[in-house]
């Protein structure tokens, strides 16, 4: 079984964390190319982080799904980034567990579809611990909840893979202020909502209780062991 490193970054600005992702990604790609190093150390790093308020738009996203001006965002204290992951627009902020696995998929024997399935399944398994029936939605990435007549999104998933190495990942709402999502069409949808573990359970769910549960499910579904 391959080993990954888990880094809990606590709170970090999006731009700084994106640069860290790219540094780790480049280093892992170089390691793959150097056959003398390929069998050494871990098969990658998993970053766990919370960001100050920021909106990110994927490479194929529609800028029209941002519903306010850049000046308004600045006034609210939020940032905005165009980035190189898949997917449309989403929000990151306090109370949201963001996970960026920078992993060598070849080392763990995963293709990209199986990898995305493992990310989504980890959130589905975690939600089940809270008595929540979460699921996938055909044609849409992420993890969803059926609430009455419509779907609400618990977790957004957007990844990039190059040379068999992953970047970006998922963002799960734990105790996120969902009002931030009113400024966008989340993930490009106008007919679906967003939710959090806190809104679904009716109590304040903390990051401290969620992180170890999530790491357990993620490493199990990726079939890796981890070190801190």
C-alpha positions as CSV (number, residue, x, y, z in Angstrom):
1,X,0.0,0.0,0.0
2,X,1.3,3.4,-1.0
3,X,1.8,6.2,1.6
4,X,0.8,9.8,1.4
5,X,1.6,12.8,3.5
6,X,-1.2,14.7,5.1
7,X,-0.7,18.4,5.8
8,X,-3.3,20.3,7.8
9,X,-2.6,23.9,6.8
10,X,-5.5,25.3,8.9
11,X,-6.2,28.7,7.3
12,X,-4.2,29.9,4.3
13,X,-4.9,32.5,1.6
14,X,-6.0,30.9,-1.7
15,X,-3.1,32.3,-3.8
16,X,-0.5,31.1,-1.3
17,X,-2.0,27.6,-1.2
18,X,-2.3,27.5,-5.0
19,X,1.4,28.2,-5.3
20,X,2.1,25.4,-2.8
21,X,0.0,23.1,-4.8
22,X,2.0,23.9,-8.0
23,X,5.3,23.5,-6.1
24,X,4.3,20.0,-4.9
25,X,2.9,19.1,-8.3
26,X,6.1,20.0,-10.1
27,X,8.2,18.1,-7.5
28,X,6.1,15.0,-7.9
29,X,6.2,15.1,-11.7
30,X,10.0,15.4,-11.5
31,X,10.1,12.4,-9.2
32,X,8.1,10.4,-11.7
33,X,10.5,11.2,-14.5
34,X,13.6,10.2,-12.4
35,X,13.3,6.5,-12.2
36,X,16.0,6.3,-9.5
37,X,13.6,8.2,-7.1
38,X,10.3,6.7,-8.3
39,X,10.2,4.1,-5.5
40,X,11.3,6.4,-2.7
41,X,9.1,8.2,-0.2
42,X,5.4,8.9,-0.5
43,X,3.2,8.9,-3.6
44,X,2.1,12.4,-2.9
45,X,0.7,15.0,-0.5
46,X,-2.9,15.7,0.7
47,X,-3.5,19.3,1.8
48,X,-6.4,20.1,4.1
49,X,-7.2,23.8,4.4
50,X,-9.7,26.5,5.0
51,X,-9.5,29.7,2.9
52,X,-10.6,33.2,3.6
53,X,-13.5,34.2,1.3
54,X,-12.6,33.5,-2.3
55,X,-14.4,32.6,-5.6
56,X,-12.6,30.4,-8.2
57,X,-13.7,29.9,-11.8
58,X,-12.6,26.8,-13.6
59,X,-11.0,26.9,-17.1
60,X,-14.2,26.0,-18.9
61,X,-16.5,28.0,-16.6
62,X,-18.8,30.8,-17.6
63,X,-18.0,34.3,-16.1
64,X,-21.7,35.1,-16.3
65,X,-22.2,32.8,-13.2
66,X,-20.5,35.4,-11.1
67,X,-23.4,37.7,-10.2
68,X,-21.6,40.7,-8.8
69,X,-18.8,43.0,-9.8
70,X,-15.1,42.7,-8.8
71,X,-15.5,46.0,-6.9
72,X,-18.3,44.6,-4.9
73,X,-16.3,41.5,-4.0
74,X,-13.4,43.6,-2.8
75,X,-15.8,45.6,-0.7
76,X,-17.0,42.4,0.9
77,X,-13.4,41.2,1.5
78,X,-13.5,38.4,-1.1
79,X,-11.0,37.5,-3.8
80,X,-11.5,36.0,-7.3
81,X,-9.3,33.7,-9.3
82,X,-9.4,32.1,-12.7
83,X,-7.8,28.7,-12.3
84,X,-6.8,25.6,-14.3
85,X,-9.2,23.0,-12.8
86,X,-12.3,21.5,-14.3
87,X,-15.8,22.8,-13.3
88,X,-17.4,26.2,-13.2
89,X,-17.5,28.7,-10.4
90,X,-17.5,28.0,-6.7
91,X,-16.8,29.6,-3.3
92,X,-14.3,28.8,-0.6
93,X,-14.4,30.3,2.9
94,X,-14.3,29.8,6.6
95,X,-16.1,26.7,7.8
96,X,-15.5,24.8,4.6
97,X,-13.1,21.8,4.4
98,X,-11.0,22.1,1.3
99,X,-8.9,19.2,0.2
100,X,-6.2,19.2,-2.4
101,X,-4.6,15.8,-3.1
102,X,-1.4,16.1,-5.1
103,X,-1.1,12.4,-5.9
104,X,0.6,10.1,-8.4
105,X,-2.4,8.2,-9.8
106,X,-0.1,5.6,-11.5
107,X,1.5,4.8,-8.2
108,X,-1.9,4.0,-6.6
109,X,-3.3,2.3,-9.8
110,X,-6.2,4.8,-10.3
111,X,-7.5,6.3,-13.5
112,X,-9.0,9.8,-13.3
113,X,-12.6,8.6,-13.2
114,X,-11.9,6.2,-10.4
115,X,-10.1,8.9,-8.6
116,X,-13.0,11.4,-8.8
117,X,-15.3,8.6,-7.7
118,X,-13.1,8.1,-4.6
119,X,-13.2,11.8,-3.7
120,X,-17.0,11.8,-4.0
121,X,-17.4,8.5,-2.1
122,X,-15.4,9.8,0.8
123,X,-17.9,12.6,1.3
124,X,-20.8,10.3,0.9
125,X,-19.3,8.0,3.5
126,X,-18.7,10.9,5.9
127,X,-22.2,12.2,5.5
128,X,-23.6,8.8,6.3
129,X,-21.9,9.0,9.7
130,X,-24.2,12.0,10.4
131,X,-27.3,10.1,9.2
132,X,-27.3,12.1,5.9
133,X,-28.1,10.3,2.6
134,X,-25.8,12.0,0.1
135,X,-25.4,10.9,-3.5
136,X,-24.0,11.7,-6.9
137,X,-26.0,13.4,-9.6
138,X,-25.8,12.2,-13.2
139,X,-24.0,14.7,-15.4
140,X,-22.8,16.8,-12.5
141,X,-19.7,16.4,-10.3
142,X,-19.7,16.6,-6.5
143,X,-21.9,15.3,-3.8
144,X,-25.6,16.2,-3.5
145,X,-28.5,16.0,-1.1
146,X,-32.2,15.7,-2.2
147,X,-34.1,18.2,-0.1
148,X,-37.8,18.2,-1.1
149,X,-38.2,18.9,-4.8
150,X,-34.6,20.0,-5.5
151,X,-31.0,19.1,-5.1
152,X,-28.6,20.9,-2.9
153,X,-24.8,20.6,-3.1
154,X,-22.8,19.6,0.0
155,X,-19.5,19.2,-1.8
156,X,-18.0,20.6,-5.0
157,X,-15.4,18.6,-6.9
158,X,-13.0,20.0,-9.5
159,X,-9.7,18.5,-10.4
160,X,-6.8,18.7,-12.8
161,X,-4.5,15.8,-13.8
162,X,-1.4,16.0,-15.9
163,X,1.3,13.4,-16.3
164,X,-0.8,11.2,-14.0
165,X,-0.5,13.7,-11.1
166,X,-3.5,15.5,-9.6
167,X,-4.1,19.0,-8.4
168,X,-7.1,20.8,-6.9
169,X,-9.8,18.6,-5.4
170,X,-12.9,19.1,-3.3
171,X,-14.6,21.6,-1.0
172,X,-17.2,20.4,1.5
173,X,-19.4,22.7,3.4
174,X,-19.1,22.0,7.1
175,X,-20.3,25.2,8.8
176,X,-19.9,27.6,5.9
177,X,-21.9,30.9,5.7
178,X,-24.0,29.9,2.7
179,X,-25.0,33.5,2.0
180,X,-21.7,33.8,0.0
181,X,-23.2,31.4,-2.6
182,X,-26.0,34.0,-3.3
183,X,-23.4,36.0,-5.3
184,X,-22.9,33.2,-7.9
185,X,-24.7,30.4,-9.7
186,X,-22.9,27.7,-7.8
187,X,-21.1,25.4,-10.2
188,X,-23.1,27.0,-13.0
189,X,-26.6,25.8,-11.7
190,X,-29.5,28.2,-11.4
191,X,-32.0,25.6,-10.2
192,X,-30.0,23.9,-7.4
193,X,-29.0,25.1,-3.9
194,X,-26.2,24.5,-1.5
195,X,-26.2,23.0,2.0
196,X,-23.7,22.2,4.8
197,X,-23.3,19.6,7.5
198,X,-24.5,22.2,9.9
199,X,-27.7,23.0,8.1
200,X,-28.4,19.3,7.5
201,X,-27.9,18.2,11.1
202,X,-29.4,21.2,12.7
203,X,-26.4,21.7,15.0
204,X,-23.0,23.4,14.7
205,X,-20.6,20.8,13.2
206,X,-17.0,21.7,13.8
207,X,-13.9,21.3,11.5
208,X,-12.1,19.5,14.4
209,X,-14.6,16.7,14.5
210,X,-14.9,16.4,10.7
211,X,-11.2,16.4,9.7
212,X,-10.2,13.0,11.1
213,X,-13.4,11.4,9.9
214,X,-12.8,12.7,6.4
215,X,-9.1,11.7,6.3
216,X,-10.1,8.2,7.4
217,X,-12.6,7.8,4.5
218,X,-10.4,9.5,1.9
219,X,-7.3,7.4,2.6
220,X,-9.5,4.2,2.7
221,X,-11.1,5.0,-0.7
222,X,-7.8,5.9,-2.3
223,X,-6.3,2.7,-0.8
224,X,-3.3,4.6,0.8
225,X,-1.9,4.9,4.3
226,X,-0.8,8.2,5.6
227,X,1.7,10.1,7.8
228,X,1.3,13.5,9.3
